[in-house]
Amino acid sequence: MRRTRVMEFSEAVDDALCQAMAEDDRIIVIGEDVHSLRLGLYVRFGASRVRPAPISEAAFLGAAVGAALGGLRPVAEIMLVDFIGVAIDALINQAAKIAAFTGGRWDVPIVVRASCGGGYGDGGQHEQSLWGWLAHIPGLAVAVPSTPADAGGLMLGALDHEGPAVFLEHKLLSGSWLDLMGRGGRRTVSFDVPEAGARGPVPKRWEKIPLGRAERRRRGSDLTMVSLGVGVHRCLEAAAVLAAERISAGVVDLRTPAPLDTALVLEEISKTRRLLVVDEDYRGFGLSGELAALALEAGLRVRYGRVCTEETIPYARDLEKAALPGTARILEAARRLLRAR
């Protein structure tokens, strides 16, 4: 892929969406304040295709499901993935099940776009990730990009997907969300933003990244770290520190927890026989346990560890930092795993 442009994360998503909307007039955007949040799209495509909705996630997500059944391909924007609970029936009891219930005769090609993740001091009602919870539902795809190039490509992949997909943007990567939710116009606060994830090279013309394809971000022979979103960059930071200690740590970016690229994950784990899952979602009954089960069911004998969000995320910045899976926690877990016999 020839890359000739540099974009910020959220800019890349909007640019890919603009390209898709220009090529397919069935794609519409609906959600709270989208006429201002997606101003460029609103100016180009007008109010009939970029439709602001009242503050009622249940109403506009339900309407988007109906629109998808009627032949459109809606992108429904929910500002925070935490608020998806308000509209969860339309997503998990309707959109995700219609294809199964109709023997494939009907599908619901809807993309639910939402911000996710913590690290900016907004507390446990606004900073959850929830990709493991959503990926748990059969029929529902979930994409979590970690770079601008992946953000645009995965948006096209989600739009091309014939069923419902949730597209999650981590707020520490998406400058527009971070400014809105975290800084609030202030310049006296700072955040640990992974530079390579927030801004980077993108293709001159977007091509879709099919859902279900993980990416090998770094090769390693001693340890395999698996993550997604901001966690990928924390793992790469940790791998660089470990390299100075003559420890070779590989990093796999899942990109989509559903569908899961089991082949690549198992290939990498089989090389090192040590697996460390870094997951900003909750520890219990989530993605980290699913990956452990994947290795065991494949007959691999592995040393296993995980670094996750353990509890409700606190507001206080120092407590929040301790709760989230940062680089220091990853290094501690990696060294412990390497010492294990």
N, C-alpha and C positions, 0 to 999 in steps of 0.2 A: 504494500500500500504506500503510494507516494504522498508524503505529507508536506504541505506547502504553506499552511496557515498556523497561527497560534491563537488559541481561544481560552477564555475562562470556562469553567465547568458548566455553569448554568447557561452561558451564551451558546455553548456547543449543543446542549439539549434543544434550545429554542431554534437554532439554525437548522438542525436536522429535521425538526418538526415542521419548520417553514418549507423546507425542500419537499417533504412528504405531502404537505397540504397543497402545494402548487401542482403536484402530480396527481392527486387523488381528491376530488371535491367531496368525497364522502366523509373525510376526516373533519371533525369539528372539535372545538375546545369548549368546555363548560365548567364553571366553578366560581367560587367567590373571588371577586375583584380581578378576574382574568383580563378585563379590558385595560387595567393598569399594569398588572403583573406581566402580562404578555402584550405590551403596548405595540411592539413591532408587528406581531401577528394580527392584532386588532386593526391597525392602520392598513395593513395590506389586504386582509381578507374580510374585514367588516364585521358588523354585529350579528349577521346571520350565521357566521362560522366560528366566531369567538364570543361566546355568550355568557355574560356575567349572571350569576345565580344568587338568590338570597342565602343567608347564613343558615342553611338547612342541608347538611350532607345527605341525610336520608332522602330528601326530596330530589336533589339534582343527581345523585348517584342512581337512584331508582329510575329517574327519567332517562339517564344515559343508557342503562340496561335496555329499556324499551326502545330507545333510538337504535341501539345495536341490532336488536331483533328486527327492527324495521328497515335495515339496510345501510345504516350509517356506521362509521367507525369512530366513536367518540373517545376523546381524551378528557376524562373527568379529573379535575384538580381538587385534591383535598390538602389544605395547607400543611397539616401535620399528620403523620401516619397515626398518631395517638387518637385522632378524631375519627378514624375509620370505624371505630367501634360504634359510633352513632348510626352508621349506615351499613353495618356488617351483614344484615339479612340480605340486602340486594346483591351483595358480592358473593358470600359463601353459600347461601341457601338457594339463590336463583342463578346468577351468572355462571358460577363454577359447576353447576349440576345439570344445566339444560342439555348440553351435548350428550351426557350419559343417559338422561331420562328420555331423549328422543332418538336414541340409537344413531346419533351423529347427523340427524337431518337438520337440526338447528344448532347454531353456535352463537356465541356472544363476543364479537371482536371489540372489546373495550379495553382501554389502557387507563388505569387509575394512577395518576401521578401525584406523589406526595413527598414531602421532606421528612427526614428521619435523623436520629442520632443526637448525641450529647456532646458536651465539652465546651459549652458556652454559658452555663449558669441559669438554665431555664427550668430545671426540676423535672421530677418524674412523671408529670402529666403532659410534658411537651418534648421530652428527649428520648423516648423509647425508639428501638429499632424495629422490633416485631416481625422481622422477615421470617424467623423460624415458625412463628405462629401462623403466618399467612401461607408459607410453603407447606404446612401440614395439611392443607385442604386439597384433596384431589381435584384436578381440573383447573387449578389456579397457578399461573406462572408468576415468578417473582424475579425481578432484575435489580441488581445493586451495583452500579458501575463505580470504578475507583479512579478513572482518569477522564479528561475531556473527550479523548478519542473514543473510549468505550461508551461514554455517556451518549454521544450522538449515534453511534452504531447500534447500541442496545435499544435506544428509543425506536429506531427503524425496525429492529428485530421484534420489539413488542408490538408495533403497529402492524407488522406483517403476520403476527401470530393470530391464528383463527379463533382462539379462545380468550378469556379474560386474563390480563396481565397487570401486575402491580409494578410500577417503576418508581424506585426509591432513590432520592438524592440526599446524601449525607450533608447536613448543613455546614460542617467544617470544610467541605469541598466547594459548596455552592455559595459564592460570595453574595449573591442577591438575598438568599435566605439568611445568611449569617448577619448581614447588615440589618435586615428587618427584625430578626428575632433576637440577635445577640447584642449588637452595638447600639441599635436604636438611635443612630446618629452620633453617638459618642466616639471620640477618638482617644479616650483615656483608658480603654480596656484592650487587652490583647488575647489572642487565642492561638493554640498550638495547631496551626493549619499546615498540612503536608503540601509543600509548594508544588511538587510534581503532580499532585492530584487536583489542585485548585486551578492550575493553568498549564497548558501544554500543547504540543503539535496535534493537528487534526488534518484529515484528508481534504483535498480541494473539493471533492464531491463525496458526499456521504454514501457509504454502502452498509447494508444491514449486517449486524453481527447476530447470527442465529442464536436463539435462546438455548441454553444447555451446553455451551462450550466454555470451559474454564481456560485460564491462561497461566502458563508457567512464567512467573516474573523473575525468578532466580533459581538456578540449579544448585543442588546441594547433595552431599554424600553422607552427612552425619545425622541430619535432622530435617524433617519436612514440616513446615508451618503452613497451615491452610487458613485463609481468612477471606474477607470481602470488604468493600467500602474503604473507610479510613483505616481499618485494621490491616489492610494490605501494606500500607505505608508504614505503620508501626512495626510490622514484621520485617520490612526491608531495612528499617533503621536498626532493629535488633540484630538482623543478619550481618550488617556491616560491623557492628561491635563485636559479634562472635567471630567474624573473619579475622579480626586483629588478634584473637585468642587461638587462631588456627583451628577453628571449628567451622565446618562447611554446612551452612543451613540453606535449604531451598525454600522458596515461597510460591505457593499456588493461590491464585486469585480465582475464587469460584465464579464470580460475576453473576451467576444465577443459581441461587439455592434450589430453585425449582423451575425447570428441570435441572437435576444435578448431573454434572459430568463425572460419573462414577469411574469411567475408564481412566481418565487422566489422574484423578485423585489416587486410585489404587496403584497406578503405574509408579507414581512418585513415592508413595508410602512403601511399596515393595523394595525400593532401592535403599532406603535408610532404616526401615523398621522402627523408626521413632516418629510419632505423630504429635504435633502440638497444634490444637485448634484455638484460634484467637477469634472470639465472637462477641461483638458488642451487644448482642441480644442476651436474653436471660439464660442462665446456666441450666436450670432444670427443664427437662423434657423438650430440649431444643435441638438446634443444628449441631452443637458439639457432641451430643450423645448419638445423633444420627450418623455422624462420621465415624465414631468409634464402632458402632454396630456394623457399618459398611465394611470396615477392615476385618472385623471378626467373622462376619458372614462369608467373606472371601477366603477365609482360612489363613489370614496373615497373623503371625505372632508379633505384636508390636508393643513397644513401650509408649504409653499414651499420657498426655496431659492436656489441660485446657485452661484458658484465661478468658473469663466471661464477665458480664455484669451480674453480680450476685444478688442484688437487692434493689428496692426502689431507689432511683437516682436522687441524691440529695440536692438542695439548692446551693448550699455553701460550696464555693469553688474548690477549696482544699479537700472537702469530703467527696465532692463529685469526681475530682481527679483520682482519688483513691478507689472509687467504685468502678470506674471505667477501665477497660483493658489497655493501659498505656505501655510505652516501651519498657519502663522499669519492671513492670509485672511480667511482661513477656520474657525479658532476660532472666529474671529469677526462675520462672517456670522452665525455660529452656535448659538452664544450667542444672536444675534439679533433675530433669529428665535425662540429661546426658550422664549424670552421676549414678543413676539408678542401675541396679544389677538384677 
